Amino acid sequence: METRVAIIGIIVENNAVICDVQNLLSEYSEFIIGRMGIPYKQKDVRIISVVLDAPVDTINALTGKIGKIDGISAKTVYSNV
């Protein structure tokens, strides 16, 4: 199956749901190339970037599941590769 490289940008505004995000990322770990988390204390948010190499349907499914969690914003950017 054809895959694409993409980055999901995640902003966590509700610390109570961080475990939900972690569990979802663990479910999709086979597709994750790398990830970086940055706590931004001044605004009390966490910023997570996740780089994947996966089929488009898989990337969309993960982004959708993350975005449905209360207090989370998620957007995806796709490469042309």
N, CA, C and O atoms as a Maestro MAE file, in Angstrom:
{
 s_m_m2io_version
 :::
 2.0.0
}

f_m_ct {
 s_m_title
 :::
 protein
 m_atom[324] {
  # First column is atom index #
  i_m_mmod_type
  r_m_x_coord
  r_m_y_coord
  r_m_z_coord
  i_m_residue_number
  s_m_chain_name
  s_m_pdb_residue_name
  s_m_pdb_atom_name
  i_m_atomic_number
  :::
  1 25 0.846 -1.186 0.000 1 A "MET " " N  " 7
  2 3 0.000 0.000 0.000 1 A "MET " " CA " 6
  3 2 0.889 1.246 0.000 1 A "MET " " C  " 6
  4 15 1.918 1.291 0.674 1 A "MET " " O  " 8
  5 25 0.477 2.236 -0.755 2 A "GLU " " N  " 7
  6 3 1.238 3.483 -0.848 2 A "GLU " " CA " 6
  7 2 1.122 4.291 0.447 2 A "GLU " " C  " 6
  8 15 0.051 4.390 1.047 2 A "GLU " " O  " 8
  9 25 2.254 4.862 0.856 3 A "THR " " N  " 7
  10 3 2.262 5.668 2.080 3 A "THR " " CA " 6
  11 2 2.691 7.093 1.763 3 A "THR " " C  " 6
  12 15 3.254 7.371 0.704 3 A "THR " " O  " 8
  13 25 2.412 7.990 2.705 4 A "ARG " " N  " 7
  14 3 2.822 9.391 2.601 4 A "ARG " " CA " 6
  15 2 3.501 9.789 3.898 4 A "ARG " " C  " 6
  16 15 3.221 9.227 4.958 4 A "ARG " " O  " 8
  17 25 4.382 10.748 3.806 5 A "VAL " " N  " 7
  18 3 4.993 11.325 4.996 5 A "VAL " " CA " 6
  19 2 4.154 12.539 5.378 5 A "VAL " " C  " 6
  20 15 3.797 13.358 4.532 5 A "VAL " " O  " 8
  21 25 3.848 12.638 6.666 6 A "ALA " " N  " 7
  22 3 3.007 13.734 7.144 6 A "ALA " " CA " 6
  23 2 3.424 14.107 8.556 6 A "ALA " " C  " 6
  24 15 4.082 13.336 9.256 6 A "ALA " " O  " 8
  25 25 3.028 15.297 8.953 7 A "ILE " " N  " 7
  26 3 3.219 15.735 10.327 7 A "ILE " " CA " 6
  27 2 1.859 16.143 10.886 7 A "ILE " " C  " 6
  28 15 1.098 16.873 10.251 7 A "ILE " " O  " 8
  29 25 1.576 15.653 12.091 8 A "ILE " " N  " 7
  30 3 0.365 16.055 12.794 8 A "ILE " " CA " 6
  31 2 0.791 17.015 13.890 8 A "ILE " " C  " 6
  32 15 1.615 16.677 14.740 8 A "ILE " " O  " 8
  33 25 0.223 18.219 13.866 9 A "GLY " " N  " 7
  34 3 0.455 19.199 14.918 9 A "GLY " " CA " 6
  35 2 -0.691 19.111 15.916 9 A "GLY " " C  " 6
  36 15 -1.859 19.226 15.544 9 A "GLY " " O  " 8
  37 25 -0.351 18.908 17.180 10 A "ILE " " N  " 7
  38 3 -1.354 18.712 18.220 10 A "ILE " " CA " 6
  39 2 -1.145 19.762 19.314 10 A "ILE " " C  " 6
  40 15 -0.025 19.952 19.787 10 A "ILE " " O  " 8
  41 25 -2.217 20.438 19.712 11 A "ILE " " N  " 7
  42 3 -2.158 21.356 20.845 11 A "ILE " " CA " 6
  43 2 -3.099 20.825 21.917 11 A "ILE " " C  " 6
  44 15 -4.294 20.640 21.685 11 A "ILE " " O  " 8
  45 25 -2.531 20.585 23.095 12 A "VAL " " N  " 7
  46 3 -3.283 20.039 24.223 12 A "VAL " " CA " 6
  47 2 -3.578 21.180 25.187 12 A "VAL " " C  " 6
  48 15 -2.668 21.741 25.796 12 A "VAL " " O  " 8
  49 25 -4.850 21.515 25.319 13 A "GLU " " N  " 7
  50 3 -5.276 22.585 26.226 13 A "GLU " " CA " 6
  51 2 -5.882 22.037 27.510 13 A "GLU " " C  " 6
  52 15 -6.124 22.791 28.453 13 A "GLU " " O  " 8
  53 25 -6.128 20.739 27.554 14 A "ASN " " N  " 7
  54 3 -6.729 20.090 28.714 14 A "ASN " " CA " 6
  55 2 -5.800 18.963 29.162 14 A "ASN " " C  " 6
  56 15 -5.772 17.895 28.551 14 A "ASN " " O  " 8
  57 25 -5.046 19.205 30.222 15 A "ASN " " N  " 7
  58 3 -4.069 18.220 30.690 15 A "ASN " " CA " 6
  59 2 -4.692 16.897 31.119 15 A "ASN " " C  " 6
  60 15 -4.010 15.872 31.145 15 A "ASN " " O  " 8
  61 25 -5.959 16.908 31.450 16 A "ALA " " N  " 7
  62 3 -6.627 15.695 31.907 16 A "ALA " " CA " 6
  63 2 -6.735 14.633 30.812 16 A "ALA " " C  " 6
  64 15 -6.949 13.458 31.112 16 A "ALA " " O  " 8
  65 25 -6.588 15.032 29.549 17 A "VAL " " N  " 7
  66 3 -6.761 14.077 28.443 17 A "VAL " " CA " 6
  67 2 -5.432 13.676 27.791 17 A "VAL " " C  " 6
  68 15 -5.429 13.005 26.759 17 A "VAL " " O  " 8
  69 25 -4.318 14.079 28.379 18 A "ILE " " N  " 7
  70 3 -3.022 13.761 27.767 18 A "ILE " " CA " 6
  71 2 -2.810 12.255 27.657 18 A "ILE " " C  " 6
  72 15 -2.167 11.790 26.716 18 A "ILE " " O  " 8
  73 25 -3.345 11.485 28.611 19 A "CYS " " N  " 7
  74 3 -3.220 10.017 28.545 19 A "CYS " " CA " 6
  75 2 -3.988 9.455 27.351 19 A "CYS " " C  " 6
  76 15 -3.565 8.465 26.754 19 A "CYS " " O  " 8
  77 25 -5.110 10.076 27.000 20 A "ASP " " N  " 7
  78 3 -5.878 9.640 25.828 20 A "ASP " " CA " 6
  79 2 -5.060 9.830 24.555 20 A "ASP " " C  " 6
  80 15 -5.059 8.969 23.676 20 A "ASP " " O  " 8
  81 25 -4.371 10.952 24.463 21 A "VAL " " N  " 7
  82 3 -3.516 11.216 23.304 21 A "VAL " " CA " 6
  83 2 -2.388 10.198 23.257 21 A "VAL " " C  " 6
  84 15 -2.098 9.627 22.206 21 A "VAL " " O  " 8
  85 25 -1.753 9.974 24.404 22 A "GLN " " N  " 7
  86 3 -0.655 9.011 24.480 22 A "GLN " " CA " 6
  87 2 -1.104 7.617 24.048 22 A "GLN " " C  " 6
  88 15 -0.388 6.932 23.318 22 A "GLN " " O  " 8
  89 25 -2.282 7.198 24.496 23 A "ASN " " N  " 7
  90 3 -2.794 5.875 24.119 23 A "ASN " " CA " 6
  91 2 -3.019 5.759 22.619 23 A "ASN " " C  " 6
  92 15 -2.701 4.731 22.021 23 A "ASN " " O  " 8
  93 25 -3.567 6.806 22.007 24 A "LEU " " N  " 7
  94 3 -3.773 6.780 20.553 24 A "LEU " " CA " 6
  95 2 -2.445 6.718 19.812 24 A "LEU " " C  " 6
  96 15 -2.303 5.958 18.854 24 A "LEU " " O  " 8
  97 25 -1.477 7.510 20.247 25 A "LEU " " N  " 7
  98 3 -0.175 7.484 19.584 25 A "LEU " " CA " 6
  99 2 0.482 6.113 19.727 25 A "LEU " " C  " 6
  100 15 1.172 5.658 18.815 25 A "LEU " " O  " 8
  101 25 0.275 5.465 20.845 26 A "SER " " N  " 7
  102 3 0.819 4.114 21.035 26 A "SER " " CA " 6
  103 2 0.179 3.116 20.073 26 A "SER " " C  " 6
  104 15 0.851 2.225 19.553 26 A "SER " " O  " 8
  105 25 -1.131 3.273 19.838 27 A "GLU " " N  " 7
  106 3 -1.839 2.393 18.905 27 A "GLU " " CA " 6
  107 2 -1.267 2.496 17.489 27 A "GLU " " C  " 6
  108 15 -1.255 1.513 16.748 27 A "GLU " " O  " 8
  109 25 -0.797 3.683 17.118 28 A "TYR " " N  " 7
  110 3 -0.297 3.932 15.765 28 A "TYR " " CA " 6
  111 2 1.233 3.993 15.722 28 A "TYR " " C  " 6
  112 15 1.804 4.519 14.767 28 A "TYR " " O  " 8
  113 25 1.888 3.465 16.739 29 A "SER " " N  " 7
  114 3 3.347 3.603 16.859 29 A "SER " " CA " 6
  115 2 4.123 3.002 15.684 29 A "SER " " C  " 6
  116 15 5.225 3.460 15.381 29 A "SER " " O  " 8
  117 25 3.574 2.002 15.029 30 A "GLU " " N  " 7
  118 3 4.286 1.383 13.907 30 A "GLU " " CA " 6
  119 2 4.469 2.347 12.724 30 A "GLU " " C  " 6
  120 15 5.324 2.123 11.867 30 A "GLU " " O  " 8
  121 25 3.671 3.410 12.682 31 A "PHE " " N  " 7
  122 3 3.744 4.374 11.593 31 A "PHE " " CA " 6
  123 2 4.520 5.643 11.970 31 A "PHE " " C  " 6
  124 15 4.832 6.463 11.107 31 A "PHE " " O  " 8
  125 25 4.823 5.795 13.249 32 A "ILE " " N  " 7
  126 3 5.452 7.027 13.730 32 A "ILE " " CA " 6
  127 2 6.966 6.980 13.530 32 A "ILE " " C  " 6
  128 15 7.650 6.074 14.006 32 A "ILE " " O  " 8
  129 25 7.465 7.983 12.814 33 A "ILE " " N  " 7
  130 3 8.907 8.130 12.590 33 A "ILE " " CA " 6
  131 2 9.544 8.808 13.802 33 A "ILE " " C  " 6
  132 15 10.619 8.412 14.253 33 A "ILE " " O  " 8
  133 25 8.876 9.822 14.316 34 A "GLY " " N  " 7
  134 3 9.383 10.555 15.471 34 A "GLY " " CA " 6
  135 2 8.331 11.508 16.000 34 A "GLY " " C  " 6
  136 15 7.341 11.813 15.335 34 A "GLY " " O  " 8
  137 25 8.579 11.971 17.224 35 A "ARG " " N  " 7
  138 3 7.652 12.932 17.808 35 A "ARG " " CA " 6
  139 2 8.400 13.826 18.786 35 A "ARG " " C  " 6
  140 15 9.446 13.463 19.322 35 A "ARG " " O  " 8
  141 25 7.829 15.005 18.998 36 A "MET " " N  " 7
  142 3 8.440 15.966 19.904 36 A "MET " " CA " 6
  143 2 7.319 16.653 20.681 36 A "MET " " C  " 6
  144 15 6.309 17.056 20.104 36 A "MET " " O  " 8
  145 25 7.503 16.780 21.971 37 A "GLY " " N  " 7
  146 3 6.530 17.459 22.805 37 A "GLY " " CA " 6
  147 2 7.174 18.651 23.496 37 A "GLY " " C  " 6
  148 15 8.297 18.569 23.994 37 A "GLY " " O  " 8
  149 25 6.453 19.747 23.518 38 A "ILE " " N  " 7
  150 3 6.958 20.974 24.135 38 A "ILE " " CA " 6
  151 2 5.907 21.503 25.097 38 A "ILE " " C  " 6
  152 15 4.804 21.851 24.675 38 A "ILE " " O  " 8
  153 25 6.234 21.569 26.402 39 A "PRO " " N  " 7
  154 3 5.304 22.216 27.325 39 A "PRO " " CA " 6
  155 2 5.488 23.729 27.258 39 A "PRO " " C  " 6
  156 15 6.606 24.230 27.383 39 A "PRO " " O  " 8
  157 25 4.404 24.443 27.064 40 A "TYR " " N  " 7
  158 3 4.468 25.904 27.014 40 A "TYR " " CA " 6
  159 2 3.778 26.430 28.262 40 A "TYR " " C  " 6
  160 15 2.570 26.663 28.273 40 A "TYR " " O  " 8
  161 25 4.562 26.611 29.301 41 A "LYS " " N  " 7
  162 3 4.031 26.930 30.628 41 A "LYS " " CA " 6
  163 2 3.311 28.272 30.686 41 A "LYS " " C  " 6
  164 15 2.331 28.409 31.419 41 A "LYS " " O  " 8
  165 25 3.774 29.257 29.935 42 A "GLN " " N  " 7
  166 3 3.150 30.583 29.979 42 A "GLN " " CA " 6
  167 2 1.681 30.538 29.561 42 A "GLN " " C  " 6
  168 15 0.868 31.304 30.078 42 A "GLN " " O  " 8
  169 25 1.338 29.658 28.640 43 A "LYS " " N  " 7
  170 3 -0.042 29.537 28.150 43 A "LYS " " CA " 6
  171 2 -0.734 28.277 28.671 43 A "LYS " " C  " 6
  172 15 -1.898 28.031 28.358 43 A "LYS " " O  " 8
  173 25 -0.002 27.469 29.477 44 A "ASP " " N  " 7
  174 3 -0.521 26.225 30.039 44 A "ASP " " CA " 6
  175 2 -1.071 25.289 28.958 44 A "ASP " " C  " 6
  176 15 -2.166 24.743 29.093 44 A "ASP " " O  " 8
  177 25 -0.294 25.112 27.884 45 A "VAL " " N  " 7
  178 3 -0.637 24.171 26.824 45 A "VAL " " CA " 6
  179 2 0.582 23.296 26.536 45 A "VAL " " C  " 6
  180 15 1.707 23.627 26.912 45 A "VAL " " O  " 8
  181 25 0.339 22.197 25.876 46 A "ARG " " N  " 7
  182 3 1.413 21.325 25.400 46 A "ARG " " CA " 6
  183 2 1.294 21.242 23.890 46 A "ARG " " C  " 6
  184 15 0.196 21.098 23.354 46 A "ARG " " O  " 8
  185 25 2.421 21.333 23.208 47 A "ILE " " N  " 7
  186 3 2.448 21.242 21.750 47 A "ILE " " CA " 6
  187 2 3.196 19.961 21.397 47 A "ILE " " C  " 6
  188 15 4.314 19.729 21.858 47 A "ILE " " O  " 8
  189 25 2.559 19.135 20.572 48 A "ILE " " N  " 7
  190 3 3.158 17.864 20.166 48 A "ILE " " CA " 6
  191 2 3.177 17.825 18.651 48 A "ILE " " C  " 6
  192 15 2.176 18.116 17.997 48 A "ILE " " O  " 8
  193 25 4.331 17.461 18.098 49 A "SER " " N  " 7
  194 3 4.397 17.218 16.662 49 A "SER " " CA " 6
  195 2 4.753 15.746 16.460 49 A "SER " " C  " 6
  196 15 5.656 15.209 17.101 49 A "SER " " O  " 8
  197 25 4.015 15.115 15.552 50 A "VAL " " N  " 7
  198 3 4.195 13.693 15.281 50 A "VAL " " CA " 6
  199 2 4.427 13.533 13.783 50 A "VAL " " C  " 6
  200 15 3.613 13.973 12.972 50 A "VAL " " O  " 8
  201 25 5.538 12.903 13.422 51 A "VAL " " N  " 7
  202 3 5.869 12.661 12.021 51 A "VAL " " CA " 6
  203 2 5.573 11.195 11.714 51 A "VAL " " C  " 6
  204 15 6.012 10.297 12.433 51 A "VAL " " O  " 8
  205 25 4.822 10.968 10.636 52 A "LEU " " N  " 7
  206 3 4.426 9.613 10.269 52 A "LEU " " CA " 6
  207 2 4.774 9.288 8.826 52 A "LEU " " C  " 6
  208 15 4.926 10.179 7.990 52 A "LEU " " O  " 8
  209 25 4.895 8.023 8.558 53 A "ASP " " N  " 7
  210 3 4.948 7.494 7.197 53 A "ASP " " CA " 6
  211 2 3.901 6.391 7.169 53 A "ASP " " C  " 6
  212 15 4.133 5.289 7.667 53 A "ASP " " O  " 8
  213 25 2.743 6.696 6.581 54 A "ALA " " N  " 7
  214 3 1.606 5.786 6.660 54 A "ALA " " CA " 6
  215 2 0.663 6.022 5.490 54 A "ALA " " C  " 6
  216 15 0.762 7.040 4.806 54 A "ALA " " O  " 8
  217 25 -0.256 5.082 5.255 55 A "PRO " " N  " 7
  218 3 -1.293 5.328 4.255 55 A "PRO " " CA " 6
  219 2 -2.137 6.537 4.670 55 A "PRO " " C  " 6
  220 15 -2.321 6.798 5.859 55 A "PRO " " O  " 8
  221 25 -2.639 7.257 3.692 56 A "VAL " " N  " 7
  222 3 -3.420 8.466 3.958 56 A "VAL " " CA " 6
  223 2 -4.612 8.164 4.862 56 A "VAL " " C  " 6
  224 15 -4.915 8.951 5.759 56 A "VAL " " O  " 8
  225 25 -5.287 7.052 4.647 57 A "ASP " " N  " 7
  226 3 -6.443 6.698 5.484 57 A "ASP " " CA " 6
  227 2 -6.043 6.533 6.951 57 A "ASP " " C  " 6
  228 15 -6.797 6.904 7.851 57 A "ASP " " O  " 8
  229 25 -4.872 5.983 7.183 58 A "THR " " N  " 7
  230 3 -4.381 5.790 8.548 58 A "THR " " CA " 6
  231 2 -4.071 7.123 9.202 58 A "THR " " C  " 6
  232 15 -4.413 7.341 10.365 58 A "THR " " O  " 8
  233 25 -3.429 8.013 8.467 59 A "ILE " " N  " 7
  234 3 -3.109 9.348 8.989 59 A "ILE " " CA " 6
  235 2 -4.390 10.103 9.302 59 A "ILE " " C  " 6
  236 15 -4.507 10.724 10.358 59 A "ILE " " O  " 8
  237 25 -5.351 10.051 8.388 60 A "ASN " " N  " 7
  238 3 -6.630 10.732 8.604 60 A "ASN " " CA " 6
  239 2 -7.373 10.160 9.812 60 A "ASN " " C  " 6
  240 15 -7.973 10.904 10.588 60 A "ASN " " O  " 8
  241 25 -7.329 8.833 9.967 61 A "ALA " " N  " 7
  242 3 -8.006 8.201 11.104 61 A "ALA " " CA " 6
  243 2 -7.394 8.667 12.422 61 A "ALA " " C  " 6
  244 15 -8.119 8.999 13.359 61 A "ALA " " O  " 8
  245 25 -6.075 8.693 12.498 62 A "LEU " " N  " 7
  246 3 -5.412 9.130 13.725 62 A "LEU " " CA " 6
  247 2 -5.714 10.595 14.018 62 A "LEU " " C  " 6
  248 15 -6.047 10.947 15.150 62 A "LEU " " O  " 8
  249 25 -5.602 11.442 13.014 63 A "THR " " N  " 7
  250 3 -5.890 12.867 13.203 63 A "THR " " CA " 6
  251 2 -7.329 13.067 13.664 63 A "THR " " C  " 6
  252 15 -7.578 13.870 14.563 63 A "THR " " O  " 8
  253 25 -8.265 12.361 13.075 64 A "GLY " " N  " 7
  254 3 -9.672 12.471 13.454 64 A "GLY " " CA " 6
  255 2 -9.922 12.036 14.883 64 A "GLY " " C  " 6
  256 15 -10.651 12.701 15.620 64 A "GLY " " O  " 8
  257 25 -9.321 10.920 15.281 65 A "LYS " " N  " 7
  258 3 -9.494 10.425 16.648 65 A "LYS " " CA " 6
  259 2 -8.906 11.401 17.662 65 A "LYS " " C  " 6
  260 15 -9.511 11.663 18.702 65 A "LYS " " O  " 8
  261 25 -7.735 11.933 17.358 66 A "ILE " " N  " 7
  262 3 -7.110 12.895 18.267 66 A "ILE " " CA " 6
  263 2 -7.956 14.165 18.352 66 A "ILE " " C  " 6
  264 15 -8.172 14.698 19.440 66 A "ILE " " O  " 8
  265 25 -8.432 14.647 17.207 67 A "GLY " " N  " 7
  266 3 -9.214 15.880 17.163 67 A "GLY " " CA " 6
  267 2 -10.551 15.797 17.870 67 A "GLY " " C  " 6
  268 15 -11.115 16.824 18.247 67 A "GLY " " O  " 8
  269 25 -11.074 14.581 18.059 68 A "LYS " " N  " 7
  270 3 -12.359 14.411 18.736 68 A "LYS " " CA " 6
  271 2 -12.232 14.477 20.259 68 A "LYS " " C  " 6
  272 15 -13.238 14.573 20.961 68 A "LYS " " O  " 8
  273 25 -11.006 14.427 20.769 69 A "ILE " " N  " 7
  274 3 -10.807 14.490 22.218 69 A "ILE " " CA " 6
  275 2 -11.028 15.926 22.675 69 A "ILE " " C  " 6
  276 15 -10.493 16.862 22.081 69 A "ILE " " O  " 8
  277 25 -11.811 16.095 23.720 70 A "ASP " " N  " 7
  278 3 -12.120 17.422 24.250 70 A "ASP " " CA " 6
  279 2 -10.848 18.112 24.746 70 A "ASP " " C  " 6
  280 15 -10.075 17.528 25.505 70 A "ASP " " O  " 8
  281 25 -10.637 19.347 24.317 71 A "GLY " " N  " 7
  282 3 -9.469 20.105 24.748 71 A "GLY " " CA " 6
  283 2 -8.243 19.904 23.888 71 A "GLY " " C  " 6
  284 15 -7.140 20.292 24.273 71 A "GLY " " O  " 8
  285 25 -8.428 19.289 22.704 72 A "ILE " " N  " 7
  286 3 -7.329 19.005 21.778 72 A "ILE " " CA " 6
  287 2 -7.625 19.633 20.422 72 A "ILE " " C  " 6
  288 15 -8.757 19.596 19.941 72 A "ILE " " O  " 8
  289 25 -6.586 20.212 19.812 73 A "SER " " N  " 7
  290 3 -6.667 20.660 18.421 73 A "SER " " CA " 6
  291 2 -5.599 19.896 17.649 73 A "SER " " C  " 6
  292 15 -4.480 19.730 18.133 73 A "SER " " O  " 8
  293 25 -5.941 19.431 16.447 74 A "ALA " " N  " 7
  294 3 -4.989 18.666 15.638 74 A "ALA " " CA " 6
  295 2 -5.163 19.016 14.164 74 A "ALA " " C  " 6
  296 15 -6.285 19.095 13.664 74 A "ALA " " O  " 8
  297 25 -4.058 19.221 13.485 75 A "LYS " " N  " 7
  298 3 -4.054 19.479 12.045 75 A "LYS " " CA " 6
  299 2 -2.917 18.689 11.412 75 A "LYS " " C  " 6
  300 15 -1.894 18.429 12.045 75 A "LYS " " O  " 8
  301 25 -3.114 18.312 10.150 76 A "THR " " N  " 7
  302 3 -2.125 17.502 9.447 76 A "THR " " CA " 6
  303 2 -1.612 18.225 8.209 76 A "THR " " C  " 6
  304 15 -2.369 18.886 7.498 76 A "THR " " O  " 8
  305 25 -0.325 18.088 7.969 77 A "VAL " " N  " 7
  306 3 0.307 18.594 6.753 77 A "VAL " " CA " 6
  307 2 0.961 17.406 6.070 77 A "VAL " " C  " 6
  308 15 1.706 16.655 6.699 77 A "VAL " " O  " 8
  309 25 0.682 17.233 4.770 78 A "TYR " " N  " 7
  310 3 1.210 16.107 4.007 78 A "TYR " " CA " 6
  311 2 2.366 16.546 3.111 78 A "TYR " " C  " 6
  312 15 2.380 17.658 2.583 78 A "TYR " " O  " 8
  313 25 3.327 15.652 2.955 79 A "SER " " N  " 7
  314 3 4.396 15.890 1.980 79 A "SER " " CA " 6
  315 2 3.909 15.397 0.622 79 A "SER " " C  " 6
  316 15 2.856 14.767 0.516 79 A "SER " " O  " 8
  317 25 4.682 15.690 -0.400 80 A "ASN " " N  " 7
  318 3 4.377 15.188 -1.739 80 A "ASN " " CA " 6
  319 2 5.014 13.827 -1.990 80 A "ASN " " C  " 6
  320 15 4.850 13.251 -3.066 80 A "ASN " " O  " 8
  321 25 5.733 13.317 -1.010 81 A "VAL " " N  " 7
  322 3 6.449 12.045 -1.168 81 A "VAL " " CA " 6
  323 2 5.621 10.896 -0.658 81 A "VAL " " C  " 6
  324 15 6.061 9.747 -0.709 81 A "VAL " " O  " 8
  :::
 }
 m_bond[323] {
  # First column is bond index #
  i_m_from
  i_m_to
  i_m_order
  :::
  1 1 2 1
  2 2 3 1
  3 3 4 2
  4 3 5 1
  5 5 6 1
  6 6 7 1
  7 7 8 2
  8 7 9 1
  9 9 10 1
  10 10 11 1
  11 11 12 2
  12 11 13 1
  13 13 14 1
  14 14 15 1
  15 15 16 2
  16 15 17 1
  17 17 18 1
  18 18 19 1
  19 19 20 2
  20 19 21 1
  21 21 22 1
  22 22 23 1
  23 23 24 2
  24 23 25 1
  25 25 26 1
  26 26 27 1
  27 27 28 2
  28 27 29 1
  29 29 30 1
  30 30 31 1
  31 31 32 2
  32 31 33 1
  33 33 34 1
  34 34 35 1
  35 35 36 2
  36 35 37 1
  37 37 38 1
  38 38 39 1
  39 39 40 2
  40 39 41 1
  41 41 42 1
  42 42 43 1
  43 43 44 2
  44 43 45 1
  45 45 46 1
  46 46 47 1
  47 47 48 2
  48 47 49 1
  49 49 50 1
  50 50 51 1
  51 51 52 2
  52 51 53 1
  53 53 54 1
  54 54 55 1
  55 55 56 2
  56 55 57 1
  57 57 58 1
  58 58 59 1
  59 59 60 2
  60 59 61 1
  61 61 62 1
  62 62 63 1
  63 63 64 2
  64 63 65 1
  65 65 66 1
  66 66 67 1
  67 67 68 2
  68 67 69 1
  69 69 70 1
  70 70 71 1
  71 71 72 2
  72 71 73 1
  73 73 74 1
  74 74 75 1
  75 75 76 2
  76 75 77 1
  77 77 78 1
  78 78 79 1
  79 79 80 2
  80 79 81 1
  81 81 82 1
  82 82 83 1
  83 83 84 2
  84 83 85 1
  85 85 86 1
  86 86 87 1
  87 87 88 2
  88 87 89 1
  89 89 90 1
  90 90 91 1
  91 91 92 2
  92 91 93 1
  93 93 94 1
  94 94 95 1
  95 95 96 2
  96 95 97 1
  97 97 98 1
  98 98 99 1
  99 99 100 2
  100 99 101 1
  101 101 102 1
  102 102 103 1
  103 103 104 2
  104 103 105 1
  105 105 106 1
  106 106 107 1
  107 107 108 2
  108 107 109 1
  109 109 110 1
  110 110 111 1
  111 111 112 2
  112 111 113 1
  113 113 114 1
  114 114 115 1
  115 115 116 2
  116 115 117 1
  117 117 118 1
  118 118 119 1
  119 119 120 2
  120 119 121 1
  121 121 122 1
  122 122 123 1
  123 123 124 2
  124 123 125 1
  125 125 126 1
  126 126 127 1
  127 127 128 2
  128 127 129 1
  129 129 130 1
  130 130 131 1
  131 131 132 2
  132 131 133 1
  133 133 134 1
  134 134 135 1
  135 135 136 2
  136 135 137 1
  137 137 138 1
  138 138 139 1
  139 139 140 2
  140 139 141 1
  141 141 142 1
  142 142 143 1
  143 143 144 2
  144 143 145 1
  145 145 146 1
  146 146 147 1
  147 147 148 2
  148 147 149 1
  149 149 150 1
  150 150 151 1
  151 151 152 2
  152 151 153 1
  153 153 154 1
  154 154 155 1
  155 155 156 2
  156 155 157 1
  157 157 158 1
  158 158 159 1
  159 159 160 2
  160 159 161 1
  161 161 162 1
  162 162 163 1
  163 163 164 2
  164 163 165 1
  165 165 166 1
  166 166 167 1
  167 167 168 2
  168 167 169 1
  169 169 170 1
  170 170 171 1
  171 171 172 2
  172 171 173 1
  173 173 174 1
  174 174 175 1
  175 175 176 2
  176 175 177 1
  177 177 178 1
  178 178 179 1
  179 179 180 2
  180 179 181 1
  181 181 182 1
  182 182 183 1
  183 183 184 2
  184 183 185 1
  185 185 186 1
  186 186 187 1
  187 187 188 2
  188 187 189 1
  189 189 190 1
  190 190 191 1
  191 191 192 2
  192 191 193 1
  193 193 194 1
  194 194 195 1
  195 195 196 2
  196 195 197 1
  197 197 198 1
  198 198 199 1
  199 199 200 2
  200 199 201 1
  201 201 202 1
  202 202 203 1
  203 203 204 2
  204 203 205 1
  205 205 206 1
  206 206 207 1
  207 207 208 2
  208 207 209 1
  209 209 210 1
  210 210 211 1
  211 211 212 2
  212 211 213 1
  213 213 214 1
  214 214 215 1
  215 215 216 2
  216 215 217 1
  217 217 218 1
  218 218 219 1
  219 219 220 2
  220 219 221 1
  221 221 222 1
  222 222 223 1
  223 223 224 2
  224 223 225 1
  225 225 226 1
  226 226 227 1
  227 227 228 2
  228 227 229 1
  229 229 230 1
  230 230 231 1
  231 231 232 2
  232 231 233 1
  233 233 234 1
  234 234 235 1
  235 235 236 2
  236 235 237 1
  237 237 238 1
  238 238 239 1
  239 239 240 2
  240 239 241 1
  241 241 242 1
  242 242 243 1
  243 243 244 2
  244 243 245 1
  245 245 246 1
  246 246 247 1
  247 247 248 2
  248 247 249 1
  249 249 250 1
  250 250 251 1
  251 251 252 2
  252 251 253 1
  253 253 254 1
  254 254 255 1
  255 255 256 2
  256 255 257 1
  257 257 258 1
  258 258 259 1
  259 259 260 2
  260 259 261 1
  261 261 262 1
  262 262 263 1
  263 263 264 2
  264 263 265 1
  265 265 266 1
  266 266 267 1
  267 267 268 2
  268 267 269 1
  269 269 270 1
  270 270 271 1
  271 271 272 2
  272 271 273 1
  273 273 274 1
  274 274 275 1
  275 275 276 2
  276 275 277 1
  277 277 278 1
  278 278 279 1
  279 279 280 2
  280 279 281 1
  281 281 282 1
  282 282 283 1
  283 283 284 2
  284 283 285 1
  285 285 286 1
  286 286 287 1
  287 287 288 2
  288 287 289 1
  289 289 290 1
  290 290 291 1
  291 291 292 2
  292 291 293 1
  293 293 294 1
  294 294 295 1
  295 295 296 2
  296 295 297 1
  297 297 298 1
  298 298 299 1
  299 299 300 2
  300 299 301 1
  301 301 302 1
  302 302 303 1
  303 303 304 2
  304 303 305 1
  305 305 306 1
  306 306 307 1
  307 307 308 2
  308 307 309 1
  309 309 310 1
  310 310 311 1
  311 311 312 2
  312 311 313 1
  313 313 314 1
  314 314 315 1
  315 315 316 2
  316 315 317 1
  317 317 318 1
  318 318 319 1
  319 319 320 2
  320 319 321 1
  321 321 322 1
  322 322 323 1
  323 323 324 2
  :::
 }
}
